[in-house]
Amino acid sequence: VKKFWTFIHHPIKRGGKVVAVYQTTKDITEEQRIQQELSITRTQLEEVLSTSQVGTWNLDLKTQRVKADSNLASMFGIPTEEALNGVELQRFIDSIYPDDQAMVRKKILSAIESRKLYEAEYRTIIADGTIRWVLARGSVKLDAHNEPISFSGSIIDITERKQIEQALAESEARLRFMADSMPQLVWITRPDGYHEYYNRQWYE
């Protein structure tokens, strides 16, 4: 059985000279096992988050500094090392699309004050002009006095979903325009007989 130990040496002096060394030994095998398991779990979690385009963050409400993983850092155009060590909240706010910043601030403050779950859908824009859509969800952690001390959660990149929704909306708009331009009557009826669409010619 492999064992792990830690040693501390204490010099014993007489007349200003070291005459002996006293050693204390501690078995840290269990601590090492736990650390290894935590490391494996952390690596697996990072791999899952990376492939699913999910980022995590934690905001210290006292210092107003955010620590985030590499995925979230990428979404906001912030260097990974800086995000892991913690940066000012304003750095992340500045990377939110200007038209969405006020809404995000309002929802964050509301979640902190109400202690309710936070959810916001908005755009981020990084230095090269790339715009991404994200869905953020988070919650507030309270201290022993029921006061907010941190705000943490996750962010999912939903850019692809938004692009599909936009493409479908544009396609539907084109089809409706074509249908309204026809001289014929065009309608859509469900199997139960409910009519859910008439073209312009119907109304005319």
C-alpha positions in Angstrom: 0.0 0.0 0.0 1.4 3.4 -1.0 1.6 5.9 1.8 2.2 9.7 1.8 3.9 11.5 4.6 4.9 15.1 5.5 7.9 16.0 7.6 8.8 19.0 9.7 12.4 19.3 11.1 13.2 21.3 14.2 16.8 22.0 15.0 18.0 21.5 18.6 20.7 23.9 19.6 23.2 24.0 22.4 25.7 26.8 22.8 24.6 28.3 19.6 25.3 25.1 17.7 22.9 22.5 16.2 23.5 19.3 18.0 20.4 17.4 16.9 17.3 17.5 14.7 13.9 16.7 16.0 11.5 15.4 13.3 7.7 15.3 13.4 5.9 13.1 10.9 2.3 13.1 9.7 0.5 10.6 7.6 -1.3 12.5 4.8 -2.3 9.5 2.6 -6.0 10.2 3.0 -5.5 13.9 2.2 -3.6 13.0 -0.9 -6.3 10.6 -2.0 -9.0 13.3 -1.5 -7.0 15.8 -3.5 -6.5 13.4 -6.3 -10.2 12.6 -6.5 -11.0 16.4 -6.4 -8.5 17.0 -9.2 -10.1 14.3 -11.4 -13.6 15.6 -10.7 -12.5 19.1 -11.5 -11.0 18.0 -14.8 -14.1 16.1 -15.8 -16.3 19.0 -14.9 -14.2 21.4 -17.0 -14.4 19.0 -19.9 -18.2 18.7 -19.7 -18.6 22.5 -19.3 -16.2 23.1 -22.3 -18.1 20.8 -24.7 -21.5 22.1 -23.6 -20.5 25.8 -23.9 -21.3 26.5 -20.2 -19.4 29.0 -18.1 -19.5 29.6 -14.3 -18.9 32.6 -12.2 -18.7 33.8 -8.6 -19.1 37.4 -7.5 -17.8 38.5 -4.1 -20.3 41.2 -3.1 -17.9 42.8 -0.7 -15.0 43.3 -3.2 -17.2 43.4 -6.3 -14.7 41.1 -8.0 -15.7 38.2 -10.2 -13.9 34.9 -10.5 -14.9 32.9 -13.6 -13.8 29.8 -15.5 -12.2 29.7 -19.0 -15.5 29.2 -20.8 -17.1 32.3 -19.3 -13.9 34.3 -19.8 -14.0 33.4 -23.5 -17.6 34.5 -23.9 -16.7 37.9 -22.4 -13.3 38.3 -24.1 -11.4 38.4 -20.9 -8.0 36.6 -20.5 -8.5 33.2 -18.7 -5.8 33.8 -16.1 -7.3 37.1 -15.1 -10.8 35.7 -14.9 -9.6 32.8 -12.7 -7.8 35.1 -10.3 -10.7 37.5 -10.2 -11.5 40.8 -12.0 -13.7 43.8 -11.2 -17.4 43.2 -12.1 -17.3 46.3 -14.4 -14.9 44.3 -16.7 -17.7 41.9 -17.4 -20.4 44.6 -17.6 -18.3 46.4 -20.2 -18.3 43.3 -22.4 -22.1 43.1 -22.5 -23.8 44.6 -25.6 -24.5 48.3 -24.7 -28.3 48.0 -25.3 -28.4 45.1 -22.8 -26.2 46.5 -20.0 -28.9 48.4 -18.1 -31.3 45.4 -18.1 -28.6 43.1 -16.8 -27.6 45.5 -14.0 -31.2 45.9 -13.0 -31.8 42.1 -12.8 -28.6 41.5 -10.8 -29.5 44.1 -8.2 -33.0 42.8 -8.1 -31.8 39.2 -7.4 -29.4 40.4 -4.7 -32.0 42.5 -2.9 -34.8 40.0 -3.2 -32.7 36.9 -2.7 -34.6 35.3 -5.6 -33.1 33.4 -8.5 -31.5 35.4 -11.2 -32.1 34.8 -14.9 -31.2 37.0 -17.9 -30.8 36.6 -21.6 -28.5 39.1 -23.3 -25.7 39.6 -25.8 -22.0 40.0 -25.2 -19.5 41.7 -27.5 -15.8 41.3 -27.4 -12.9 43.3 -28.8 -13.0 41.8 -32.3 -16.7 42.7 -32.6 -18.0 39.2 -32.2 -21.5 39.2 -30.7 -22.7 36.1 -28.7 -26.1 35.4 -27.1 -26.0 34.0 -23.6 -28.5 32.8 -21.0 -27.4 33.5 -17.4 -28.8 32.0 -14.2 -27.6 32.5 -10.7 -28.4 32.8 -7.0 -27.3 34.7 -3.9 -25.4 33.1 -1.0 -26.2 34.4 2.5 -24.0 34.6 5.6 -24.9 33.6 9.2 -26.7 36.9 9.6 -28.8 36.4 6.5 -26.9 39.0 4.6 -25.8 38.5 0.9 -22.1 37.6 0.6 -21.7 36.2 -2.9 -23.6 35.9 -6.1 -22.8 32.9 -8.3 -24.2 30.9 -11.2 -23.7 29.7 -14.8 -24.0 31.1 -18.3 -24.9 29.1 -21.4 -23.9 30.2 -24.9 -27.2 30.2 -26.9 -25.9 31.9 -30.0 -26.7 29.0 -32.2 -30.3 28.7 -30.9 -30.8 32.5 -31.5 -29.5 32.2 -35.0 -31.9 29.4 -35.8 -34.8 31.3 -34.3 -33.9 34.4 -36.3 -33.6 32.3 -39.5 -37.1 30.7 -38.9 -38.6 34.1 -38.2 -37.2 35.5 -41.4 -38.4 32.5 -43.4 -41.9 32.7 -41.9 -42.0 36.5 -42.7 -41.0 35.7 -46.4 -43.7 33.0 -46.7 -46.3 35.3 -45.2 -45.3 38.1 -47.6 -45.6 35.7 -50.6 -49.0 34.4 -49.4 -50.3 38.0 -48.9 -49.1 38.9 -52.4 -51.1 36.0 -54.1 -54.5 36.7 -55.7 -55.7 33.3 -54.4 -57.1 32.6 -51.0 -54.6 31.0 -48.6 -55.4 29.7 -45.1 -54.2 27.2 -42.5 -56.6 25.0 -40.6 -55.8 22.6 -37.8 -57.2 19.1 -37.7 -59.8 20.2 -35.1 -61.2 22.8 -37.6 -59.6 25.9 -36.0 -58.4 28.4 -38.6 -55.1 29.9 -37.4 -54.1 31.8 -40.6 -55.7 33.7 -43.4 -53.8 35.7 -46.1 -54.7 39.3 -47.0 -56.8 38.2 -49.9 -59.2 36.4 -47.5 -59.8 39.6 -45.5 -60.2 41.7 -48.7 
